[in-house]
Structure formats: structure tokens, C-alpha cells
């Protein structure tokens, strides 16, 4: 195999109570990438369409992640990377993670699979380190593994896959304002009160249980974030009003997707998800902020070959 075309999915990280440790994979939003072997012993970004992103190999997360993989196996194989970027950078739905995860997935296949998908997470995290200054795994893990991923530990890295309730749908609102992960990280408080911590781990444990038991009501009750959301939501226009609106219209829960500005509503079934999508669209239409809306089921496979 000399080249591979893949779909690199968008992801929702944090999911309210799972800051930096929980994420899920979407299936209706994502980039396309074409990765080819070259004879130059060099990793190059040869084409980017859709968005204005760095072409320099040391500034693009895709090439940085691939180089981390090649270094590990001491390979001097060269690769050309083409990215058709559909996920806007700084959107909060894992734009950088899609490129990092997609690139290492394709290169691993082209090299005859020296690694499994779980092993690839740590290489893709090097891309996240470049993008946000923090090697977090809650976007790259679900992008590579599909479904829900829980990072039990960063050191050593241990990632668990959680079950996906069949009827779960995600509605994403992306207000077209840019919030850089670096900036929205800098406003988070570094210390947490014991009371907030107790609320948070109670909710996270219940959320994991709800995924196993397909208990949609419990899932909804667990989607709260006492620690990060109160600070970060200030950066998102009409966050509180949206929360009230989607809750009134039957969404299971609502929160910030990754570092924002995208927000997500988890819904049960297509009918409710469409209703929630429509009320958000109506609400935001007269707010003089351009926006995009997505409705997706949970992608159980992660990156896939096209
Ligand atoms: P997101 O949460 O949507 O991934 P980030 O703010 O974390 O957004 O990452 C976007 C940053 O990463 C931007 O500064 C962008 O220039 C940089 N970047 C480098 N390479 C890529 C790439 N291939 N895809 C997306 N962003 C990239």
C-alpha cells in the first residue's frame, strides 16, 4: 500500500463532568485526509484545503504526530500529507485532534500496522501538545477508538472504551467566534474546592454507569460541571439561555464542547435531536452571530478508511 484516504472524525471532549478525561466521537462531521509514502525521507504537508493552516511540518499537528510515531520505531520513511479540513480550527470539536489522529492512523496502516489504535493515542497527543500546549487525550482517544473514551490515567497512559447507548444523539452549535484552547485553558482556576470535587466525581461515576446501563435519565442528571463550565461559559454567547432552552425541549443535558465555543446537547433519539436542533437554530438566527449546527450519532469506529 502506497497511499491511504481516510475520514478523520470530530469529537466532543470533557462532556461536562469529565474535564480532560472523557470524550466521544461524532460521525457526521470530520475531515478527509490523503497520506502517501514518498522517497524523500521527509514528512511533508503538501496540500491543505478548506482552512488556512500551517504548511510547515513542525507547525502542523498532523506531521508532528507522524514524526513522533516514526521516531519511536526509528523509521526514516517519508510521507506526504493532504488535508481537506472541514472542522474549523478553534471550534472546540477537535479540529487539531482529527488531523493528529487521522495522520497517525493512516501512517500506521501504510507501515503494516506496527501499533494498535490504542498505542497510537500517545503519538497523536504530541499534536495536541503543539496545538494547545497540553498533551491531552480526550479528543484523540475517541477519534482513534470511536465511541466514548475515558482516560483513567495520563501517567502511565491508560484509556478505557465505554459502551454507546444506541439512541444517543449529539446536537452541536458552533457560534462562529474563535476561542483558542490555549486561551480558554488560561482562565481555569488551578485549585478546586472539596465540595466541587465531590460533585464532579459523583457525576462522572454516574455518567459511566449510565452508559453501561443505557439509563438515559441518569445520563442527563450526570451532565453537570461544577468546576470548569462556570468560568468558561462566560466566553460563550447566550450559554445560559441555550441551556434553559434545550432542557425545556427535552434534551438530556447541555454543556461546552471541549474548550468551546461549540456547545453540545445530548438527546435521546432522532426526533428529539431534530427538535432541539430546530429550537437552537430559531433562537440563534436573530443574534447576529453566524453559526453552524450539526446533528450526529456517536461514531463507534473512529477514523476510517475511505
Ligand atoms: P480544536 O479544539 O478545534 O482542535 P485548537 O485551538 O485546539 O482547536 O487547535 C487549533 C490550533 O492548532 C490552531 O492554532 C491551528 O493553527 C493549530 N493547528 C496546526 N495544525 C493543525 C491541523 N492540521 N488542524 C487543525 N489545527 C491545526
Boltz pocket constraint, residues with backbone or C-beta under 6 A from the ligand:
constraints:
  - pocket:
      binder: B
      contacts: [[A, 52], [A, 53], [A, 54], [A, 59], [A, 60], [A, 61], [A, 62], [A, 83], [A, 87], [A, 88], [A, 89], [A, 90], [A, 91], [A, 92], [A, 93], [A, 94], [A, 95], [A, 96], [A, 97], [A, 99], [A, 100], [A, 130], [A, 131], [A, 132], [A, 179], [A, 180], [A, 181], [A, 182], [A, 258], [A, 259], [A, 260]]
      max_distance: 6.0
